[in-house]
Amino acid sequence: MSENPLKMRLFASCILAVFLIPPYATYAQEASPSLRQADAAYRAGTAAFSRNDFNVAREEFEKVVRFAPNSEQGHSDLGTVLLRLGRTSDGIRELEKALAIKPGDGNAQLNLALGYQQAGQSAKALPWFAKLEAASRTEKRPLPANVLVPYARSLAATQQLPAAIARMKEAVAEDKGNAGLQDELGSLYAQRQDWLNAKGAFTAALQANPDLAVAHMHLGMTLQAQQQPGAMDELNKAYQLAPKNAPIALVLGQTLASGGNDEQAIPLLQQAVELNPDSTPAAYQLGLALQRVSKPDEAIPLLQKVAGAEPGDADVLTNLGMALCQAQRAKEAVPVLERAVSLAPSNITAHEDLAAAYIQLSQFDDAVSQLRAALKLSPNTPQLHYNLGLAFKMQDDAVDAIPELEAAERLDPASYEAPYALGLLYLQAGRYADAARELNTSLKLQPENGEEWATLGSVYNHLDKLPEAEAALQEAIQRQPEQPDPHLTLAAVLVKQNQPAEAAAERKKAAGLMRTNMNRQRAEVASNSGNSLLKSGKVEDAIAEFRNAVSYDPDYGEAHLGLANALERHGEAAEAAAERQKATTLAKSPGKQDPQ
C-alpha cells in the first residue's frame, strides 16, 4: 500500500497550519489516471505551501479539484489557500463545497468560520464557531487563542458583548503576556461602558508592552469617558509612539476639538485625512473644526464628501447646510437643509439653520415658518425667539418682533442681543424711554459696543437728558475714535447746553474724520484695482494705482504692501523693500493688523 502526502490546513488568515494524513488513501496500482494526477498535484501544492508559494499552491489545488471533484480535502485546502491570498469569497465557496461533502470536518469548519469572520459575515461565522466549541468541550480540550479571538470578534460584531468578553478572557488566560489581546479585551469592556474593567485591561496591556500606542490611546479615551485626569497625557503618548497612525491622530484631534482647541486640532485632523483619505469620520471632524474657525470654504468639500457617503444622516446635512450659509451660498444650502428637516423633523438645529438660509435669500415668510416649527419643539429656547424676532424685524414688522424679542430677553437675561434689538425697535417707534432702558440693559452686558453707546446718546438727546447724552457719546467716541457721527450728535447736544464753541470743535473733528474716511475708501478702491491689475500682469498700471492709494491715505498699510509686491515684479527691489517696511511698521501700530 502506498502512502498519500501530508495534508495542509490553514487557520485565521493561515496563522496556523496543520498537516494531516489524507483520509482518501488509495492503492497506487488501483488508482485511476485522474486520481494519480490529483495525488501528484496535491503533493506539489503541499510543497508549494511549505515554502510559502501560495499562488503555485492555489494552481496545484485547483488541479486537485479538477481531477478529483469529489475530494473534500482538495476543496478544503484550496479554500484555505484562497483565504490566505485574500480571495475570501472564493475561499468560502470552496470550503462550503468541502463541508457539503464531509460535514464533520472540523478543520474545514474552522477555516469557513474564519473566512466568514474575515468577510464581515459574523452571523454566518458564529454557528461554525459554536460547533467547534461544542466539539472542544466534548473532547475536553480548550479552544486555542487563535480561534477564541476571531470567535469573540464575531460575537462582538453581532452585539453579543458578554459572550464576546468571555471568549476574549479565555484567550487572554491562555496567552497572558499578549498585550494586543489585553487591549482587545479592554475595547470590548469599553463598548459596554464598563470603564473600570476597561481601564484594568488597558493598564495590563501597557504593563505587558509599554510602547503599545493603541493601548495608550484606548486608556486615554477611557479616562476621558470617566472624566479622570491623565487622558490627554495618554493620548499624547500614543501620538508620540505612532505619529503616522491615522486613528490615533483622529482621536487626539477630536479630543482637542471637543475641548475648544480647534486651532490645535486641525493639523492633527488634516493628518488623519491624509493618512486615510477614505475615512469619513476624519473628514467629518476636520470639516466641523474648519467650520467652527470660520473657514467654510475649506469645510464644505469635506462635509460634501461625508454627506455623499452618508446621505441619510440629518446631522451631517445640517452641518453642510450651515457651512454653505456661512459661505454665503444659501441657494445651495436650502435643498440640503430641507432634506435634513425631512429626515429629522424634530431636529431643532436643522429648522433653525434652514431659517437662516431663507433669511439670506430674503424669504422671510419661509424663515418664520421654520422658526415657528422649531419653537413648537422647544418653546422655551431663547435663541429661537430672538431669531424669530429678527426675522419679523427684517420685514419691518415691529408688532410681531417685539413680543418675540421680549420673550428672548426674559428667557435669557444674560444675553445682550435681545435688549439691543429691542432698543433699536423702540427707537424706531419713538418709544425713547423704553429704548433707553433696553440699550442700558444691553450695554451693561456688552459695554465695548461703541455704536450702541452712540445710539444711546442719540436716544438721551431725544429725551433731553443732555448730561446723560453727553456721557454716552463721549463713551462712543472713546470706543470708536474714527467715527464722525458721535461727534456730530455731541455737537447738537452741546448746542442745547449753550456751548457753541465746544459744539463747533466737535463739528470740526467730525469733518476731519469724514475726510479721512473718504480718503481711506478711495485708497481701498485704488488698492483693489492695483491687485486686479497685478494679477492680470499689468505691472506698471498696478504700480500707478498703488501709488494713488498711498497718496490718498499714507497710513493704509495694504497700499504700501501692494506697491511693494508690484515694485518687486518690476525689478525695483530697493524701493519695494522700503514700501514693505512701511507696511510692517503700520501693521504694528495700535489698532492695525499685519497685512497678508
NORMOQUI-V123949 format. One record per residue. N is the residue number from 0. PSI is psi in whole degrees, -180 to 180 (none if undefined). OMEGA is omega in degrees with one decimal (none if undefined). D_LAST is the distance of its C-alpha to the last C-alpha in whole Angstrom. Layout:
BEGIN
n->[N	N]
psi->[PSI	PSI]
omega->[OMEGA	OMEGA]
d_last->[D_LAST	D_LAST]
END
This chain:
BEGIN
n->[0	1	2	3	4	5	6	7	8	9	10	11	12	13	14	15	16	17	18	19	20	21	22	23	24	25	26	27	28	29	30	31	32	33	34	35	36	37	38	39	40	41	42	43	44	45	46	47	48	49	50	51	52	53	54	55	56	57	58	59	60	61	62	63	64	65	66	67	68	69	70	71	72	73	74	75	76	77	78	79	80	81	82	83	84	85	86	87	88	89	90	91	92	93	94	95	96	97	98	99	100	101	102	103	104	105	106	107	108	109	110	111	112	113	114	115	116	117	118	119	120	121	122	123	124	125	126	127	128	129	130	131	132	133	134	135	136	137	138	139	140	141	142	143	144	145	146	147	148	149	150	151	152	153	154	155	156	157	158	159	160	161	162	163	164	165	166	167	168	169	170	171	172	173	174	175	176	177	178	179	180	181	182	183	184	185	186	187	188	189	190	191	192	193	194	195	196	197	198	199	200	201	202	203	204	205	206	207	208	209	210	211	212	213	214	215	216	217	218	219	220	221	222	223	224	225	226	227	228	229	230	231	232	233	234	235	236	237	238	239	240	241	242	243	244	245	246	247	248	249	250	251	252	253	254	255	256	257	258	259	260	261	262	263	264	265	266	267	268	269	270	271	272	273	274	275	276	277	278	279	280	281	282	283	284	285	286	287	288	289	290	291	292	293	294	295	296	297	298	299	300	301	302	303	304	305	306	307	308	309	310	311	312	313	314	315	316	317	318	319	320	321	322	323	324	325	326	327	328	329	330	331	332	333	334	335	336	337	338	339	340	341	342	343	344	345	346	347	348	349	350	351	352	353	354	355	356	357	358	359	360	361	362	363	364	365	366	367	368	369	370	371	372	373	374	375	376	377	378	379	380	381	382	383	384	385	386	387	388	389	390	391	392	393	394	395	396	397	398	399	400	401	402	403	404	405	406	407	408	409	410	411	412	413	414	415	416	417	418	419	420	421	422	423	424	425	426	427	428	429	430	431	432	433	434	435	436	437	438	439	440	441	442	443	444	445	446	447	448	449	450	451	452	453	454	455	456	457	458	459	460	461	462	463	464	465	466	467	468	469	470	471	472	473	474	475	476	477	478	479	480	481	482	483	484	485	486	487	488	489	490	491	492	493	494	495	496	497	498	499	500	501	502	503	504	505	506	507	508	509	510	511	512	513	514	515	516	517	518	519	520	521	522	523	524	525	526	527	528	529	530	531	532	533	534	535	536	537	538	539	540	541	542	543	544	545	546	547	548	549	550	551	552	553	554	555	556	557	558	559	560	561	562	563	564	565	566	567	568	569	570	571	572	573	574	575	576	577	578	579	580	581	582	583	584	585	586	587	588	589	590	591	592	593	594	595]
psi->[132	153	138	163	165	154	141	142	147	138	140	80	32	40	-15	129	132	127	126	159	127	143	-7	48	137	156	127	-39	-16	-9	142	163	-38	-42	-37	-38	-40	-41	-42	-42	-38	-42	-43	-39	-42	-42	-41	-41	-38	-24	17	27	80	-28	-42	-41	-42	-45	-41	-41	-28	-35	-39	-50	-21	-42	-29	75	-18	12	106	-40	-38	-47	-40	-46	-35	-41	-43	-36	-41	-38	-41	-33	1	6	72	-47	-39	-40	-43	-43	-42	-39	-35	-38	-42	-45	-22	-31	-41	88	-25	8	105	-38	-42	-38	-45	-48	-35	-41	-44	-39	-47	-43	-42	-33	0	16	62	-37	-36	-29	-35	-42	-35	-39	-39	-40	-43	-39	-43	-41	-39	-36	-40	-41	2	47	142	153	140	160	-35	-3	-40	-37	-52	-29	-47	-39	-39	-40	-42	-38	-24	20	27	67	-43	-44	-38	-43	-41	-45	-39	-34	-38	-42	-41	-41	-33	-29	71	-28	6	103	-35	-39	-40	-40	-42	-39	-44	-39	-36	-42	-40	-36	-29	3	31	77	-32	-51	-34	-47	-41	-42	-42	-38	-42	-38	-42	-26	-37	-35	92	-17	15	99	-42	-31	-37	-43	-48	-38	-40	-42	-37	-45	-38	-42	-32	-1	41	153	158	-5	-50	-33	-43	-41	-40	-37	-43	-44	-37	-38	-32	71	-12	14	114	-47	-37	-45	-39	-48	-43	-44	-43	-38	-44	-41	-41	-22	8	11	60	-38	-38	-32	-36	-46	-37	-42	-36	-40	-41	-39	-41	-39	-31	81	-20	0	110	-35	-41	-44	-40	-48	-39	-42	-44	-42	-43	-37	-42	-28	22	44	62	-32	-33	-30	-35	-49	-37	-46	-34	-39	-44	-42	-35	-36	-29	69	-15	8	106	-36	-42	-46	-38	-45	-38	-45	-41	-39	-40	-39	-43	-34	12	36	54	-33	-37	-31	-35	-53	-33	-47	-33	-39	-42	-43	-39	-33	-34	77	-17	6	104	-41	-37	-44	-44	-43	-36	-39	-41	-40	-42	-39	-41	-33	7	27	72	-36	-41	-39	-44	-41	-44	-40	-36	-37	-40	-39	-28	-34	-32	80	-16	23	113	-37	-36	-43	-41	-47	-40	-41	-42	-40	-43	-40	-39	-20	10	34	78	-31	-44	-29	-43	-47	-36	-41	-35	-38	-42	-42	-40	-40	-26	79	-9	-3	135	-17	-46	-48	-32	-48	-39	-41	-42	-41	-44	-37	-46	-34	-1	15	74	-38	-43	-39	-45	-42	-48	-40	-39	-41	-46	-42	-27	-29	-26	76	-10	0	98	-38	-37	-36	-39	-40	-43	-40	-41	-40	-45	-34	-41	-34	0	29	79	-43	-41	-39	-45	-43	-43	-41	-36	-38	-42	-42	-40	-38	-22	70	-16	-1	128	-28	-44	-34	-41	-43	-41	-37	-41	-39	-42	-35	-44	-27	10	46	70	-38	-46	-37	-42	-40	-40	-39	-37	-42	-42	-43	-42	-42	-37	-40	-44	-45	-39	-42	-38	-42	-42	-38	-39	-44	-44	-39	-42	-41	-42	-43	-41	-43	-40	-40	-31	0	7	75	-44	-41	-38	-43	-42	-42	-42	-35	-38	-44	-43	-36	-34	-41	94	-17	9	101	-35	-34	-42	-41	-44	-41	-40	-45	-43	-42	-38	-44	-29	-2	13	77	-40	-47	-35	-42	-38	-42	-39	-37	-39	-43	-42	-42	-45	-37	-29	-5	153	134	0	163	150	128	148	none]
omega->[178.1	177.8	174.0	-179.3	175.9	-173.6	-174.9	171.6	-179.9	178.1	171.5	-173.9	179.1	176.2	179.1	177.0	-179.9	-179.9	-175.7	172.4	-177.3	-175.2	-175.8	179.4	-179.4	172.5	-175.2	-176.4	-178.4	-174.5	176.3	177.1	-180.0	-179.9	177.4	176.8	177.6	-179.7	179.5	178.9	179.9	177.4	-179.0	178.7	179.1	179.2	179.4	179.5	-177.2	177.6	176.3	175.9	-168.7	177.6	176.2	178.0	178.5	-179.3	-178.1	179.1	173.5	174.8	180.0	-176.1	176.0	-179.4	-179.2	-173.5	179.4	179.7	178.7	-177.5	179.1	178.3	-178.4	-177.6	174.4	178.8	-178.2	176.7	178.3	175.2	-179.3	-178.9	179.2	177.8	-168.7	-176.9	177.2	178.8	178.4	-178.7	179.9	179.3	175.6	175.9	-180.0	-177.6	172.7	178.0	-177.7	-174.1	-174.5	-178.8	-176.2	-179.8	177.6	176.7	-179.1	-178.6	176.6	176.7	179.4	178.4	177.5	-179.0	178.5	-178.3	-179.0	179.0	-172.4	-179.7	177.6	-179.0	-170.2	178.8	179.7	174.1	179.6	177.1	179.5	179.2	179.0	179.2	-179.1	177.8	178.2	-178.6	177.6	175.4	-179.3	171.3	178.6	-176.9	-177.2	170.1	-179.1	-176.3	177.2	175.3	179.2	179.5	178.6	177.5	179.7	-179.2	177.5	174.8	174.8	-170.3	178.8	178.7	179.1	179.2	179.9	-179.9	-179.2	176.4	176.3	179.1	178.2	179.3	-179.7	-176.7	-170.3	-177.8	-176.3	-177.2	-179.5	178.7	176.5	179.0	178.1	177.8	177.8	179.3	177.3	176.0	-178.7	177.7	177.3	-176.0	173.2	-169.4	-178.8	179.4	177.5	179.6	179.1	-179.0	179.7	176.6	177.5	177.9	-178.2	173.0	178.9	-179.5	-177.1	-177.5	178.8	-172.2	-175.9	177.8	173.8	178.9	-178.1	177.6	177.3	178.7	179.0	177.6	178.5	179.6	179.0	-176.6	178.4	179.7	175.5	-176.1	-178.1	177.3	-179.6	-179.7	177.1	177.1	178.1	-178.5	177.2	-179.0	-176.5	-176.6	179.2	179.7	-174.4	179.3	179.6	177.6	179.6	-177.4	179.5	178.5	-179.8	178.6	177.4	-179.5	-179.4	176.2	178.1	-178.0	-175.7	-177.6	176.7	-176.0	-171.1	178.4	179.0	179.5	174.8	177.8	179.1	178.3	179.4	-179.5	-180.0	-176.2	-178.7	-176.2	175.7	175.9	179.3	178.8	-178.0	-179.0	177.5	178.0	179.8	-179.3	178.3	177.6	-178.0	179.6	174.6	171.9	-174.1	-178.6	176.6	-177.8	-170.8	179.9	179.1	-179.3	175.9	177.7	-179.8	179.4	176.5	179.2	-177.5	-173.9	-179.6	-178.3	-176.2	-179.5	178.1	179.8	179.1	179.5	176.3	179.5	179.5	177.8	177.1	175.6	178.6	-179.8	179.9	177.8	-173.3	-179.1	176.2	-176.1	-172.7	-179.7	177.8	-178.3	174.9	176.2	178.8	179.7	179.9	179.0	-176.3	-176.4	178.4	-179.9	-175.6	-178.2	179.3	176.7	-176.6	-179.5	176.5	175.7	179.0	178.0	178.1	179.2	177.2	-179.1	-178.2	174.8	-169.6	178.8	177.8	178.8	179.2	179.9	-179.4	-179.3	176.0	176.4	178.4	-179.7	174.2	179.4	-176.6	-171.6	-176.5	177.6	-173.8	-177.5	179.2	176.9	179.3	-179.3	178.5	176.6	178.4	178.7	176.8	-179.8	-179.9	175.6	-176.4	179.3	-177.9	-177.9	179.3	-177.0	-172.5	179.7	179.6	179.4	175.7	177.1	178.8	179.9	-179.7	-177.3	179.9	-177.2	179.6	-178.6	-178.6	-168.4	-177.2	178.5	177.2	179.2	177.5	179.0	179.3	178.6	179.1	177.3	179.4	-178.9	-179.5	178.4	-168.5	-179.9	177.6	179.0	-180.0	179.9	-176.4	179.1	175.9	177.4	-179.3	-177.0	174.1	-179.2	-179.6	-173.3	-176.4	-176.3	-177.6	-180.0	-179.5	175.5	178.6	178.2	178.7	177.5	177.9	178.5	178.5	177.4	176.7	-179.3	-176.2	172.0	-166.5	177.2	178.6	178.5	-179.9	-179.2	-179.5	-178.8	175.4	176.6	179.0	-179.2	179.1	-175.6	178.1	-173.0	-177.6	-178.0	-178.3	-171.6	179.2	177.9	179.7	178.3	178.5	177.7	178.8	178.6	-179.0	175.8	178.7	-179.9	177.8	177.5	-173.3	-178.6	178.7	178.4	179.2	178.8	179.4	178.3	178.7	177.5	-179.8	-179.8	177.9	179.0	179.0	176.8	179.6	-179.8	178.9	178.0	177.7	178.7	178.0	178.8	178.8	179.1	-179.6	178.9	177.5	177.0	178.0	178.9	179.3	179.2	-179.5	177.8	-179.6	179.3	179.8	-168.6	-177.3	177.4	178.6	179.6	-179.6	-180.0	179.6	176.6	175.3	-178.7	179.3	179.6	178.0	-176.7	-178.5	-178.8	-179.4	-173.2	-178.7	178.9	177.5	179.7	177.7	178.5	178.0	-179.9	-179.2	179.4	176.8	179.3	-177.9	178.1	-179.1	-170.4	-175.0	-179.9	178.5	179.1	179.4	178.9	179.1	177.9	176.5	179.5	-179.8	179.5	179.2	-179.3	-179.0	177.9	-179.3	177.1	-179.6	176.5	178.0	173.3	-177.2	none]
d_last->[90	86	83	80	77	74	72	68	67	63	61	58	56	59	58	62	64	68	71	74	77	77	80	81	83	85	88	87	90	90	86	85	83	80	81	81	78	76	77	76	73	72	73	71	68	69	68	65	64	65	63	60	60	60	59	63	64	63	65	68	68	67	70	72	72	72	76	76	75	77	75	74	72	71	69	68	67	65	63	62	61	59	57	56	55	53	55	55	57	59	60	61	63	65	66	67	69	70	71	73	75	75	74	75	73	71	69	68	67	65	63	63	61	59	58	57	55	53	53	52	55	56	59	61	60	62	65	66	64	67	70	69	68	72	73	72	74	77	77	76	73	69	66	64	61	59	61	60	57	56	59	57	54	56	57	53	52	55	54	57	55	59	60	57	57	61	60	57	59	62	60	58	62	63	60	59	57	54	51	50	53	52	48	50	52	50	48	51	51	48	48	51	49	52	49	52	53	50	49	52	52	48	49	52	50	48	51	52	49	46	44	44	40	41	44	41	39	42	43	39	40	43	42	39	42	44	42	43	41	40	38	35	36	38	35	33	36	37	33	34	37	36	32	32	34	33	35	34	30	31	33	31	28	30	31	28	27	30	30	26	24	22	19	22	24	21	21	25	25	23	26	29	28	27	30	32	31	34	34	33	33	30	28	29	28	25	24	26	23	20	22	22	18	18	17	20	19	19	22	24	25	26	28	29	31	32	34	35	37	38	39	41	39	38	36	33	34	33	30	29	30	28	25	25	26	22	21	23	25	29	31	30	30	34	36	34	35	39	39	38	41	43	43	43	44	44	41	39	36	36	38	35	32	35	35	31	31	34	33	29	32	34	37	38	41	40	38	41	43	41	40	44	44	42	44	47	46	44	46	45	41	39	36	38	40	37	35	39	39	35	37	40	38	36	39	40	43	43	46	45	42	43	45	43	40	43	44	40	41	44	43	40	40	37	35	34	33	36	38	35	35	39	38	37	40	42	41	41	44	45	46	45	46	45	42	42	43	40	37	39	39	35	34	36	34	31	31	27	27	27	28	31	32	32	34	37	37	38	41	42	43	44	47	47	46	45	44	42	40	40	38	36	35	34	32	30	29	28	26	25	25	23	25	28	31	32	33	35	37	37	39	41	42	43	45	47	48	49	46	46	44	41	41	40	38	36	36	35	32	31	31	29	26	27	26	23	22	23	22	18	19	20	17	15	17	17	13	14	17	15	13	16	18	16	16	19	20	21	19	22	21	18	18	21	19	16	19	20	17	17	21	21	18	18	16	13	10	8	12	12	8	10	13	12	11	14	17	16	17	20	21	20	19	20	19	15	15	17	14	11	13	14	10	10	14	13	10	13	15	17	16	12	9	6	4	0]
END
